[in-house]
């Protein structure tokens, strides 16, 4: 018996393979310093846990509307719209079991086989996977490293637009490199989307992981709301990675397709989890604020640890919980040609586990530098400091 040919086009999230390798090394008795996965080892705020437990006790354990319960849809519409100076109704929100399903359902709603889709690379690998699995043509665009971080390669984006280009995927507050667009950069990108009449998926998973200031959304710019779907997730803001709750927010015609796909694929998102979140969305912020304070301390410790290593220099990003240092000098010092060599030897020599640029999409033509990614969301400050010291000794040897 043969499986479907289209499965050859289906990718995966390879960071989980790094997690498995770290677990296998730990099973041999080694202490792991886990920087590989963007999971969060911080407790979900107590008010959410209590409200969810009450929802279970009150019997909200059966089916609910495929689009999501009206109360939660309304709460997200108000919260997302208010923070972006936009107006949304509950009918423009489709509740999802996490943020990830938004990617595939969005493409199913707006992309035809053979259509071209611009997507960030390095970037979240599920973009590339879903574009190709559903018969689209993936057109990558990259980033330019600067003294302060990373800028979009706007020339690559413009040159990548052709007669079959239909969709732009944009991830401000970016995984893996932490890039945050200036308003001017967003304006240029929006102008391209409008000029070429593109659908836009604005992946805003890290919109509320901000260490200072107020986040901005490209969807707030003139002419963008009607062509954009926002990917929203509770995973980061509320430390709920395993709860699986998110949403798509956008034009009602597209959201209606999401709702139909919900019914076809999972019937509905877990009822009692939705009930538990109604008051937390737009309500008491003490829990999310505490999470940000913890992450800020971890960021500072990780940045200091990396900058103490000869051959690495990195700026502290204002968003996400990722660092993406350039390790080209380290690779040359070690005599390595592949990042996999550095990753695997670092694990066995230091017990430090991290991902590399190779886990975030196929390399873009012309890439010369080497990067690795550290997630500091699942490791405490003391272990960050200890792990970075071990890594420094290894990298400088």
N, C-alpha and C positions, 0 to 999 in steps of 0.2 A: 504494500500500500504506500502510495506517494503522498506527501504533503503538498500544499498549494505552492505554486511557483512564486507568488508574490511575497512569501515569507523570506525569500532571498534578499528582499529590499528592506526588511524590518530590522532596525538597529536596536540598541538598548542603552541603558544608563550604566556605563562601564565602571563608574565609581563604586558600584556595589561589588564588582570583582576585586577591587582594591580592598574593600572592607572584608571580603572573604579571605583574602591572603593574610591580612592582619590578624583575623580571628584564628587562622591556622597556625600562625607564628605564636600567638598568645597561648594556644592549646599546648604548645611545647614548653610552657612555663616562663615565657618572656612577658615582661610588662610592656604594654603598648602605649605609646603617646599618639592618640588618634586625631590626626588633622585631615583625614581623608574624606569624610562624609559630612555634608551640611545638615546633620541631625542636631538636636538641641537637648542637652542634659539638664535643662532647667524645668522645674515643675510648672505645669499649666496653672494659671491663676485660680485660686481657691473658689472664687465666685462662679467660675465656669464649671468646675467640678461639682460643686454643690447644686447648681441649677440643672446639670445633666442628671445627677443622681435623683433629683426630685422628679425630673421628667420620666425617668424609668419607673420610679415608684408610682407615679400618676398614670402609668399605663401607656405612655407614648412609645410603644415598641412595635407597632404594626406599620403598614404602608402609610405613606403620605403622598401628596401631589408630586408628580414627577418633576415639575418645575421648582419644587421647594415649597415650604410652608409660607403663606402670605406674610406672616409677621416678620420672618427673617428676610424675605425678599425686600420688604419695605424698609427694614432697618439698614440693610446694605445699600439700597438705593440712596437713602438719605445720607449715610456716612460717606460713601464714595463720592457722591455728587457734591456734598458740602465741602470736602477737602480739595476739590478740583474746580470749584466755582462753576459747577454744571448742575443741570436738573435732570434727574432720572426718576422714573416711576418703578413700582414693583414689577410691572410687566416687562421691564427691560433688564431684569435680573433672572438668571437661571442658576439655581444652586447645583453644585457639583461635588463629587466625592474627592475633593482636593483641587489644586490648581492644574495639575498635569492634564486631566481630561479635556480641559479647555482647548489645548493645542490641537489635538486630533479632531475634535468636534468642530472647531472653527474652520479648519482646512476642509473638512467634509462639507461644510456649509457654503464655502465661497470659492473653492478651487476645483477646477476640472482637470482630468488627466491630461498631461502635457503642458499645463500652465506652469510658469516659472514663479518661484517664490524666493525672494531675498531674505536671508536670515543671517544672524550674527555668528561668526566663527573665528576664534573660539567662542563657544556659547553652549547653552543647555542642549545636550545631545539629542533630546527627544524632538527638537525642531526638525533636524535633518532626517531622523528616523521616520517621523510621520509624513513629512513631505514626500519622501520617496516611496514609502509603503502605500500611500494613497495614489500613486501614479503621477505626482508632480515632479518638476525638475528643480532641484535645490541649487540656488545661486548664492554662494557665500560672500559675505563682506567682512572685513577685519577691522582692526584697531591700530592706531599709531601710538606708540609709547612716547610720552612726554615727561618733562621734569616733574609734573604734578600727578601723573597717572596715565590714563589712556583716553584718546579722542577717537570718535568714529572716523573711519576712512570714508568720508563723504564722496570723494572722487570715485572710489570703488563702487559705492552704491549707485551713483549716477550712471557710471559706465556699465553697470550690471543690468540696467533697465532696458528691456527690449520690447518688441511688439507682443510677446506672449507673457510678459510680466503682469501678474495679477495681484500679488500679495507682498506686503512687507511685514516681516516680524521684527519687532524692536523691543529690546530689553534694557530700559534705563535702570540704573542701579544693578549692574550686570554681574551675572555668574558666568565665568569664574574671576573676572579681573576687577570687579568693583567699580567699573567706569560709571560716571555720572555726567550726563550731558549738561552743558551750559544752555541757557535759554536760546542763545543765538544758534547753537548747534541744532536744537530741537526745531527752531523756526525753519532752518534750511532743510531739514529732513521732512517736515510737514509740507513745505512748498513742493518738494519732489513728489510726495504722495498725492497731493492735490493735482499737480500738473499732469501726472500720468494716471490719474484716477485709480489708485491702488486701495485695496482693502488693507487695513493695518491691524495686526494683533499687538497690542501694547501690554507686554508682560510686566506687570507691576507687583510681582511677588514680594519685592523688598522695598516697596514704596514707604512703608512705615518703620523700616529699620534705618532710622536717621539719628546720627549722633549729635547733630546741631542743625539749626535752621529748619525750613519747611520744604518738603519735597514738592516738585512740580511735575505735571503730566503733560505729555504731548497732546493728549486728547482735549485738553483745555484750550488749545489754540484754535483760532477761527477756521472753520471748514473741516475739522478733524472728528468731531463727535459722531457725525453721521456716517463716517467710513471706518470707525474704530470699534474694536471689542477689547475691553480691559480684562486681563487675567488677574483675578483676586484670590488670595488664599489666606486662611487663618493660621497656617502652619508656622509662619515666622513670627508674626506679631504676637501671637498668643502661646507660642511654644507648644504647638499641637500637631507636630509632624505626623504622628501615627493615628490621629483622630480622623483624618481625611475629610476636610471640609473646605470648600472654596466656592467660587462663583465666576460666571461670565456676565459682564455688564456691557450692553451695547444696543444698537438699533433693534427695535422689536421684531422686525422681519427675520433677522439672524437669530435672535434669542428664541423665537418660535421653533426654529430648526433645532437648536440645542435641546429644547424641551422634548421634542419628538425623539431625538436621539437618546435622551435620558430614558424615556419609556422603553425604547428598544434594547438598550444596553444594560441598565442596572435597575430599572423600575423607579427607584428614588434613592436619594441620599439618606443615610440613617436618621430616622425621625427624631429620636431622643437627643441626638447631638445637635440637630438644628434647634430644637426647643431650648437646649442649654445655652445657645449662643445669642438668643434674641436680645436679651438685656445687655450682654457684654459688648455687642457692636454699638459703638457710639456712646457707651455708658462709662462706668468707672474705669479710668485709665491707670490706676495705681499698679495693677498687675503688669500690663505691657511696659509701663515706665520702669518698673523694677528690672524687667528683662533687658531693656535697653542699657540700663546702668551696669548690669553684669557684663553684657557683651562689650560695652565700651572699655571696661577694665581689661578684658581679655584681648581686645584689639590692640590696646596700648602695649600690653606685655608682649604680644606676638610681633608687633612692629619693632619694638626695641630689641627683641631677640634676633630678628632677621638682620637688622641694621648693624648688629654687633659682629656679623660674619663678614670677613674679608671677601670682597667680590660681590656683595649684595647691597643694594641701596633701594629703599622703597618708601613711598609716602603713605601716610595713614589715610585710607579712604573714609569718606563721611557716611557711607552706607554699606549695606550687606554685612556678612560676617566671613568674608573671604579676602585673602591676600594672594597676589599673583606675581611673585618676584621673578625677575630675569636672572637665570642661573647660567647664562652662557659662559661666564668666566669660570664657574665651578666645573662645568662640563669639560672645558679645555684643561683645567688643572688636573682633573681625574683621567683625562684621555678617553672620555666616553663620546660616542657619536649618537647614541639613542637615549632618550629620557628614561626609558624602561630600565636601563642599566643602573642609572642613578637611583631611581625609586627602589628597585629591588635590593641593591647593596645597602642603601641607607636603612632599610627596614632591618636587615640582618645585623648591621654594624651598630645601629643606634636605637632600634625599636621604635623609631619615628616613622609613622605612616602618613603619606600624602599622595595626592593625585598629580598628574602632569597635564601639560597642554594637550597631550594626545587623547585624553579622556573627554575632550570637549569639541568633538568634530574633527573631520579630516583636515589636515594642514592646508592652508591657503597657499596658492602658488606664490613663490617669492619669499616665504618666511625664512628668516635666517637665525633669529634668536631662539633661545630655549627658555621655557617658563615652567614653573611648578605651582600648584595651588594648595594653599593651606586654608582649611576651615577651622575657625576657633570657637564654633558654637557648641561643641560637644566636649570641651576639655577645660578644666579649671586653671586659674592663673598659675598656681604653684606647679602644675604639670606642664603648662606652656613654658614656663621658665626653665624647668629641668630638661624638657625635650629640646628646646632651642639650644641649650648649652651642649647637649650631646651632639646635636646636628652641627654646631659650630666647630667642635673638635674634629668631627669627621670631614666636613667640607674644607677645612683649612689644612688638613693633613696632606 
